[in-house]
Amino acid sequence: MSTPWILWCLLFSSAGLGFLVYGRRQKVVVPLFCGLALMIYPYFVSSTALLVAIGVVLMSIPYFLRT
């Protein structure tokens, strides 16, 4: 574990918590599941570049899939 990896995990997990809370309060499924995925996936990814790439994709999904 390196310092950048930990900081990126913190950033994406915080954004995931925001998406999760927003999805629960507004009763919108896409941000809810993206927030959950953003909080869980850092446990399974060890590469910093892959962590950032997956995080950016997961954060952009609610923007493109508005329901």
DSSP file (Angstrom, degrees, kcal/mol; ACC not computed):
  #  RESIDUE AA STRUCTURE BP1 BP2  ACC     N-H-->O    O-->H-N    N-H-->O    O-->H-N    TCO  KAPPA ALPHA  PHI   PSI    X-CA   Y-CA   Z-CA
    1    1 A M              0   0    0      0, 0.0     2,-0.3     0, 0.0    45,-0.0   0.000 360.0 360.0 360.0 127.5    0.0    0.0    0.0
    2    2 A S     >  -     0   0    0      1,-0.1     4,-2.0     0, 0.0     5,-0.2  -0.691 360.0-108.6-109.0 165.8    1.4    3.3   -1.0
    3    3 A T  H  > S+     0   0    0     -2,-0.3     4,-2.3     1,-0.2     5,-0.2   0.908 117.3  50.5 -62.7 -44.1    0.3    6.8    0.1
    4    4 A P  H  > S+     0   0    0      0, 0.0     4,-2.6     0, 0.0    -1,-0.2   0.898 109.1  53.1 -61.9 -36.5   -1.3    7.7   -3.3
    5    5 A W  H  > S+     0   0    0      1,-0.2     4,-2.3     2,-0.2    -2,-0.2   0.921 110.1  47.3 -62.9 -42.9   -3.3    4.5   -3.3
    6    6 A I  H  X S+     0   0    0     -4,-2.0     4,-2.2     2,-0.2    -1,-0.2   0.897 112.3  49.4 -65.8 -40.7   -4.7    5.2    0.2
    7    7 A L  H  X S+     0   0    0     -4,-2.3     4,-2.3     2,-0.2    -2,-0.2   0.904 111.3  48.8 -66.7 -40.7   -5.6    8.8   -0.7
    8    8 A W  H  X S+     0   0    0     -4,-2.6     4,-2.8     2,-0.2     5,-0.3   0.903 110.5  52.0 -64.8 -39.8   -7.4    7.7   -3.9
    9    9 A C  H  X S+     0   0    0     -4,-2.3     4,-2.4    -5,-0.2     5,-0.2   0.918 110.3  48.6 -59.9 -43.5   -9.2    5.0   -1.8
   10   10 A L  H  X S+     0   0    0     -4,-2.2     4,-2.0     2,-0.2    -2,-0.2   0.910 112.6  48.3 -62.9 -43.1  -10.3    7.7    0.6
   11   11 A L  H  X S+     0   0    0     -4,-2.3     4,-2.2     2,-0.2    -2,-0.2   0.942 115.5  42.2 -63.5 -49.3  -11.5   10.0   -2.2
   12   12 A F  H  X S+     0   0    0     -4,-2.8     4,-2.2     1,-0.2    -2,-0.2   0.857 114.0  51.5 -71.3 -33.8  -13.5    7.4   -4.0
   13   13 A S  H  X S+     0   0    0     -4,-2.4     4,-2.1    -5,-0.3    -1,-0.2   0.881 110.2  49.9 -68.6 -36.6  -15.0    5.9   -0.9
   14   14 A S  H  X S+     0   0    0     -4,-2.0     4,-1.9    -5,-0.2    -2,-0.2   0.913 112.0  47.2 -66.2 -42.5  -16.1    9.4    0.2
   15   15 A A  H  X S+     0   0    0     -4,-2.2     4,-2.5     1,-0.2    -2,-0.2   0.885 110.3  54.4 -64.6 -37.3  -17.7   10.0   -3.1
   16   16 A G  H  X S+     0   0    0     -4,-2.2     4,-2.6     1,-0.2    -2,-0.2   0.888 105.6  51.7 -63.3 -39.5  -19.3    6.6   -2.9
   17   17 A L  H  X S+     0   0    0     -4,-2.1     4,-2.5     2,-0.2    -1,-0.2   0.901 109.7  50.5 -63.3 -40.1  -20.8    7.5    0.5
   18   18 A G  H  X S+     0   0    0     -4,-1.9     4,-2.3     2,-0.2    -2,-0.2   0.919 111.9  46.4 -63.1 -44.0  -22.2   10.7   -1.1
   19   19 A F  H  X S+     0   0    0     -4,-2.5     4,-2.8     2,-0.2    -2,-0.2   0.896 112.4  51.6 -63.9 -39.9  -23.7    8.8   -4.0
   20   20 A L  H  X S+     0   0    0     -4,-2.6     4,-2.2     2,-0.2    -2,-0.2   0.927 111.8  44.9 -63.9 -46.3  -25.1    6.2   -1.6
   21   21 A V  H  X S+     0   0    0     -4,-2.5     4,-2.3     2,-0.2     5,-0.2   0.911 115.0  48.7 -65.0 -42.3  -26.8    8.8    0.6
   22   22 A Y  H  X S+     0   0    0     -4,-2.3     4,-2.5    -5,-0.2     5,-0.2   0.925 111.7  49.3 -62.7 -44.9  -28.2   10.6   -2.4
   23   23 A G  H  X>S+     0   0    0     -4,-2.8     5,-1.8     1,-0.2     4,-0.8   0.875 112.6  47.5 -64.0 -38.0  -29.5    7.4   -3.9
   24   24 A R  H  <5S+     0   0    0     -4,-2.2    -1,-0.2     3,-0.2    -2,-0.2   0.916 115.3  43.9 -69.8 -42.5  -31.2    6.4   -0.7
   25   25 A R  H  <5S+     0   0    0     -4,-2.3    -2,-0.2     1,-0.2    -1,-0.2   0.886 121.5  38.1 -72.3 -37.3  -32.9    9.7    0.0
   26   26 A Q  H  <5S-     0   0    0     -4,-2.5    -1,-0.2    -5,-0.2    -2,-0.2   0.544 105.1-127.0 -88.7  -7.0  -34.0   10.4   -3.6
   27   27 A K  T  <5 +     0   0    0     -4,-0.8     2,-0.5     1,-0.2    -3,-0.2   0.926  57.3 148.7  58.2  48.2  -34.9    6.7   -4.2
   28   28 A V     >< -     0   0    0     -5,-1.8     4,-0.9    -6,-0.2    -1,-0.2  -0.963  37.6-156.5-115.1 128.0  -32.8    6.5   -7.3
   29   29 A V  H  > S+     0   0    0     -2,-0.5     4,-2.5     2,-0.2     5,-0.3   0.888  81.8  58.5 -76.3 -41.4  -31.2    3.1   -8.0
   30   30 A V  H  > S+     0   0    0      1,-0.2     4,-2.4     2,-0.2     5,-0.2   0.935 109.8  41.2 -62.4 -50.9  -28.2    4.1  -10.2
   31   31 A P  H  > S+     0   0    0      0, 0.0     4,-2.4     0, 0.0    -1,-0.2   0.853 113.1  57.3 -64.8 -30.3  -26.4    6.4   -7.8
   32   32 A L  H  X S+     0   0    0     -4,-0.9     4,-1.9     2,-0.2    -2,-0.2   0.953 112.1  38.6 -62.5 -50.5  -27.2    4.0   -4.9
   33   33 A F  H  X S+     0   0    0     -4,-2.5     4,-2.5     2,-0.2    -1,-0.2   0.853 115.4  52.8 -72.4 -34.1  -25.5    1.1   -6.6
   34   34 A C  H  X S+     0   0    0     -4,-2.4     4,-2.6    -5,-0.3    -1,-0.2   0.901 109.7  49.8 -66.4 -38.9  -22.6    3.2   -7.9
   35   35 A G  H  X S+     0   0    0     -4,-2.4     4,-1.5    -5,-0.2    -2,-0.2   0.904 111.1  48.5 -64.2 -41.3  -22.0    4.5   -4.4
   36   36 A L  H  X S+     0   0    0     -4,-1.9     4,-1.3     2,-0.2    -2,-0.2   0.916 112.8  48.1 -63.8 -43.2  -22.0    1.0   -3.0
   37   37 A A  H  X S+     0   0    0     -4,-2.5     4,-2.7     1,-0.2    -2,-0.2   0.887 108.5  54.8 -65.2 -38.9  -19.6   -0.1   -5.7
   38   38 A L  H  < S+     0   0    0     -4,-2.6    -1,-0.2     1,-0.2    -2,-0.2   0.818 110.5  46.3 -64.7 -29.9  -17.3    2.9   -5.1
   39   39 A M  H  < S+     0   0    0     -4,-1.5    -1,-0.2    -5,-0.2    -2,-0.2   0.759 120.3  37.5 -82.9 -23.8  -17.1    2.0   -1.4
   40   40 A I  H >< S+     0   0    0     -4,-1.3     3,-1.8    -3,-0.2     4,-0.3   0.849  98.5  70.7 -96.8 -38.7  -16.4   -1.7   -2.0
   41   41 A Y  G >X S+     0   0    0     -4,-2.7     3,-1.8     1,-0.3     4,-0.7   0.747  83.7  69.7 -62.5 -27.3  -14.1   -2.0   -5.1
   42   42 A P  G 34 S+     0   0    0      0, 0.0     3,-0.4     0, 0.0    -1,-0.3   0.763  90.2  65.3 -61.8 -20.2  -10.9   -0.6   -3.5
   43   43 A Y  G <4 S+     0   0    0     -3,-1.8    -2,-0.2     1,-0.2    -3,-0.1   0.739 107.8  39.7 -69.1 -21.1  -10.7   -3.7   -1.4
   44   44 A F  T <4 S+     0   0    0     -3,-1.8     2,-0.5    -4,-0.3    -1,-0.2   0.471 102.8  75.9-108.6  -4.1  -10.1   -5.8   -4.5
   45   45 A V     <  +     0   0    0     -4,-0.7    -1,-0.0    -3,-0.4     6,-0.0  -0.934  43.3 173.2-114.9 128.5   -7.8   -3.5   -6.6
   46   46 A S        +     0   0    0     -2,-0.5     2,-0.4   -45,-0.0    -1,-0.1   0.614  55.8  87.1-107.7 -15.3   -4.1   -3.2   -5.7
   47   47 A S     >  -     0   0    0      1,-0.1     4,-2.1   -42,-0.0     5,-0.1  -0.709  65.6-148.1 -88.5 133.8   -2.9   -1.1   -8.7
   48   48 A T  H  > S+     0   0    0     -2,-0.4     4,-2.3     2,-0.2     5,-0.2   0.904  98.2  50.5 -66.6 -41.5   -3.2    2.7   -8.3
   49   49 A A  H  > S+     0   0    0      1,-0.2     4,-2.3     2,-0.2    -1,-0.2   0.910 113.0  45.7 -64.9 -41.9   -3.8    3.3  -12.0
   50   50 A L  H  > S+     0   0    0      2,-0.2     4,-2.5     1,-0.2     5,-0.3   0.868 110.3  55.2 -68.0 -36.0   -6.5    0.7  -12.2
   51   51 A L  H  X S+     0   0    0     -4,-2.1     4,-2.0     1,-0.2    -2,-0.2   0.921 110.9  44.2 -60.9 -45.3   -8.1    2.1   -9.0
   52   52 A V  H  X S+     0   0    0     -4,-2.3     4,-2.4     2,-0.2     5,-0.2   0.910 113.3  50.9 -67.5 -42.6   -8.3    5.6  -10.5
   53   53 A A  H  X S+     0   0    0     -4,-2.3     4,-2.0     1,-0.2    -2,-0.2   0.934 113.6  43.4 -63.4 -46.8   -9.6    4.2  -13.9
   54   54 A I  H  X S+     0   0    0     -4,-2.5     4,-2.7     1,-0.2    -1,-0.2   0.897 113.3  53.2 -65.9 -39.3  -12.4    2.2  -12.3
   55   55 A G  H  X S+     0   0    0     -4,-2.0     4,-2.1    -5,-0.3    -2,-0.2   0.901 108.6  48.5 -62.8 -42.0  -13.2    5.0   -9.9
   56   56 A V  H  X S+     0   0    0     -4,-2.4     4,-1.4     2,-0.2    -1,-0.2   0.907 112.8  48.7 -65.4 -41.2  -13.6    7.6  -12.7
   57   57 A V  H  X S+     0   0    0     -4,-2.0     4,-1.2    -5,-0.2     3,-0.3   0.938 112.5  47.4 -64.1 -46.2  -15.8    5.2  -14.6
   58   58 A L  H  < S+     0   0    0     -4,-2.7    -1,-0.2     1,-0.2    -2,-0.2   0.847 111.6  50.9 -65.7 -32.9  -18.0    4.4  -11.6
   59   59 A M  H  < S+     0   0    0     -4,-2.1     4,-0.3    -5,-0.2    -1,-0.2   0.770 111.0  48.7 -75.2 -23.3  -18.4    8.1  -10.8
   60   60 A S  H  X S+     0   0    0     -4,-1.4     4,-1.6    -3,-0.3     3,-0.5   0.663  90.7  80.6 -89.8 -15.9  -19.4    9.0  -14.3
   61   61 A I  H  X S+     0   0    0     -4,-1.2     4,-2.4     1,-0.2     3,-0.3   0.917  89.6  51.8 -58.9 -46.2  -22.1    6.3  -14.7
   62   62 A P  H  4 S+     0   0    0      0, 0.0    -1,-0.2     0, 0.0    -2,-0.1   0.813 107.4  55.3 -62.9 -25.5  -24.8    8.2  -12.8
   63   63 A Y  H  4 S+     0   0    0     -3,-0.5     3,-0.3    -4,-0.3    -2,-0.2   0.904 115.7  35.8 -70.8 -39.6  -24.2   11.2  -15.1
   64   64 A F  H  < S+     0   0    0     -4,-1.6     2,-0.6    -3,-0.3    -1,-0.2   0.739 115.9  54.4 -87.7 -23.2  -24.8    9.2  -18.2
   65   65 A L  S  < S+     0   0    0     -4,-2.4     2,-0.5    -5,-0.2    -1,-0.2  -0.584  70.3 169.7-109.9  68.6  -27.5    6.9  -16.9
   66   66 A R              0   0    0     -2,-0.6    -3,-0.1    -3,-0.3    -5,-0.0  -0.680 360.0 360.0 -82.2 126.6  -30.1    9.3  -15.6
   67   67 A T              0   0    0     -2,-0.5    -1,-0.1    -5,-0.1   -38,-0.0   0.385 360.0 360.0-119.2 360.0  -33.3    7.6  -14.7
